[in-house]
Structure formats: C-alpha cells, structure tokens
Amino acid sequence: MVTQSYLTDLTYKINGACIEVHKILGAGLLESVYHKCLEEEFRLRNINFKSELKVPVVYKGKEIKCDFFCDFLVEDLIVVELKSVVEFNDIHRSQILNYINLMKKPKGILVNFNVKNLYHEGQETIINKYYNMLF
C-alpha cells in the first residue's frame, strides 16, 4: 500500500540520486546531460523509472494527441522534472503541477541542476489532492 511515508522515503532516494549527479557534474550543463546521467544513477540505485513518458491530455472527455512528455516517472508514483535554469519560476511549478494532475500522481519533484547546492537551492516538491488522499 502506498502511503505518504513511503512517498517521503522515495523522495529521499530520488534526491540522493540527483545530488550524486550534481556532485559529479556540477552546474552549467544542458538539461539533457543531467537527464542521461540521472537515468544511469537511477539504474545503479535500482530505482524503478520511466524516462520521457508521454503525459495524457484529456479535454472535455476526449484524449488529445499531443507530444507532451515528463522527464521521469519514478515507481509509477512521483513525476520528476529536470531543469538547468538560473532559478525556478512559477511556470516551472505550474508545469509540474499540471503533469501530476494530468497523470493522477500524488507528488512531483522539480530539480534544478544549475545551482551551487542542489539540496538547498535546487529542488522543490509539489503535492496535490492525490497525495492528500493517502495516509
């Protein structure tokens, strides 16, 4: 059974993998480089994930064909969206909130690799109503 506690533990594992990639590569690279390295780090840590997963868009009950992809879906529970930007802004937060709502997932993690300290500056967690339904 999935619980809020389980999602918290999984979030720590994801953040640990991201910190390891950042520790090795540092800031200043393209998002695509961090993406490929994080795929490898997830594999090394036996973290189950899907990469560049299509996000379904349903409009008025009809699925719309769009090329709309999230960076990672971890254990079919947490959406991880990577950035390599100066700082997060509201459009990044809106993007991941839309992803988790459209995919009906309880949690999303924004990760910005273009920072000095990934743990303090480079990650934000977003939850929604699906998270609040868990115990």
N, C-alpha and C positions, 0 to 999 in steps of 0.2 A: 504494500500500500504506500502510495506517495504521500508524504507529509511535508509541512513547512520545514521541519527539522532536516529531513532528507534533502530538500532543495538547498538549504543553507550549507550542508556538508558538500553537496555537489558544486555549489558556487565557490567554495574554498578550493576545491580541486581545479576548477576551471581557472580561477585567479592565479593559483600556483603555477599552472602551465603557462599562462600569459606572462607572469613575472619572469619565469625562466627564459622565455623567448626574448623578452625585453632586456634581461640581464646580459644575454649573449650578443644581441644585435644592437642594442641601444636605440636611440631616437634617430629620426631623419630619413628613414627608408620609405619606399612606397608601401601602401597597404597590402598589395599583392604579395610582397616578400614576407611580411608578417603572417599572412594567411597561410602560405605554403609551409612555413616553419611551425606554425601552431598546429596544422594538420599532423605534422611529424611528432610534435610534442604530445598531442593527444594520443597518438598511436603508442608512443613509448610508455605512457602512463596508463594505458588500457582504458581510456575514456571513450565511450561509445559516442560517435558523432556522425552527422551527415553534413557534407560541405556543399555550399551554394545550392541550397534546397529551394525549389520553387514555392513561392508563397501564393496560396489560392486567394483570388479576389472574387467575392460574390457580391453582385449588385442587384438588388431587388429580386433575390432568389435565383439569379442566373450566374453561373460561373463565367467570368470574363477571362478571355485568353490574354494574358499579359506576360511579358518577360520580367518578372518581379522575383528577386531571389534574396534570401537571407544568407549571411556568411556561414553560420553554423547553427545546427540544431543538435544539442547535446542530450543524449539519452531520451530523446523524444519529449523533453521537458523544458529545456532552457534555450532560448534564442540568444546567440552571441553575435554581436555586430561590431566589426572592427573598423577603426578609423586611424588615420595618421594626419591629424589636423592640429592647428595651433591650440584650439580649445573646443570643448563640446559647446554646442549651442542648441537652442530649442528645437530646431529642425531635426537634429540627431535624436533627441529624446522623443519627438513625435514619430519619427521613423520606426524606432524600435517598439514603441507602444502600439503602433499600427500593426507591426509584424506579429507581436504576441497576441493581439486581439484577433486578427485575421486567422491565425494558426490555432487559436484557442489554447495557448500555452500560458502557464502561470507566471513565468518570470523571463526577463530579458537582461542581458548584461552588455553595456556599451564599454568598449575597450579602446582607448586612445594610446597608441604606441609612441606618439610624438611628444613625450614628456620626459622629465628627468626621473621622477619617481612614479612608477606605474601604480603602485598600491594606493598612494595618497592623492595623486592627481589624475590618473589615467583610467579609472573605472567607475562606472555608476550602475546601480541595479534598479530595474524598473519592475514593478509588480502590477497586477490587475485583479479583476473580480475573480478570475480562476484561482489565483493564489489565495485570496481571502476565503474561498470555499474549502480549502484544505485545513487540516488540523495539525 
